[in-house]
Amino acid sequence: MRVVLCTFPDAESARQIGTSLVEKQLAACVNLIPGVESIYRWQDQVESAPEVLALFKTTESAYPAFAAALAAAHPYDVPEIVALEPTAVADSYLDWCTRS
C-alpha cells in the first residue's frame, strides 16, 4: 500500500482529479483536507499560498500509473507527489484498498 501526499491550489481541482483517479481505479480513495497553508521557495522567492492537501491511498502495483496520471492532470508545474509506505495497516483496510 502507498499513501500519497499531494497539494492542490483549490478544492475543485483536488476533487476533480481525485474523483478521476478513484474512478479509474488508480486510487482506492482520497481524503481532501482544506485550509492548509504552504510556505515554500519558488524561483528564488519565498512564497505562501492556501492549498488543499489530498491523501490518496493506492497500491504498490498501481502507483506508477497513478503517479503518471496525477502528474499529467495536475495544474502545478511541479506537483507534490510524495508516496509513503506504511509499516502497519489494518488487514481489513489493506484488503479493501487492494480490491478497490
N, C-alpha and C positions, 0 to 999 in steps of 0.2 A: 504494500500500500504506500501511496505517496500523499502527503498534504502539501498543497502548493499555495504559496502566498503570492498575491498579485494585487496591485493597487490600480484604481481607475479614477478618472477625473470627475465622474459623477455616477449616480445610482443607475441612471438609464442605460449607459453603456455597459456597466457591470452586469446589470440584469439581462440585457440583450445577449451579450456574449456568454454569460454563464448559462442562460437557458439553452442557447445553441449547443454548447458543449455537452450539456446533460442530454439533450435530445439526440445528439449524435452518438451517445453512449461512450464518450471520451472521458466523462467525469460522472461519478455516481451522484454527487450533489455539490452544491456551492452555498456557502453562507456569506451574506453581504453585511458588512459592518460599516455603517455610515459614521460620519463625524470624526474621521481620522485626519490629523494634521501632519503633513510630511515636511520636513526641513532637509534640504539636500543641496548639493553643489551641482550646478548645470552651467556649462560654458563659462567657467571661471567666476561664477556669481553664486552667492548663497541665496537660495530661493525658499519659499514656503508656499504651500497650497493645501486647500482642503481636498481630501480624497475619500474614496470608498475602498475599504480593504475586502478582498474576496479570499475566502478559504475554500479551495477546491479539494475534493477527495477523489483520487483516481488510483489506478493500479500501476504497478511497475511496468507491466507489458503495454498498457495503454499510454504511458507517459510520453514516449517520443511523438506519437501522433497528436496527443493532447497539446504538448508544448508547441508544436509546429502550428496547429490550428489557432491556439491562443495568440501566438506572436503575429500571425497573419491578420487576425481580426482586431487586434488591439490598436487603440488610437495613438498611443505614445510611440515616439521614435525608438526608445529603449525601454520596453516594458519590464517591470519587475516580475520575473518568473523564478521563484525560489522554491525548489522541491525539498521537502523534509521527509526522512524515512523514520516513521515512529518505531520505537523499540518495543512498545506494548500497545496492543489494540484488542478490545473485547472480541472474542471469537465470533459472536453473533453479528457484530458490526462489520468485521472484516469479511465474513461470508456474504453479507448483504452488499457491501461495496464491490466485491468481486463479481457478483451476479448482476449488478445494475448496469 
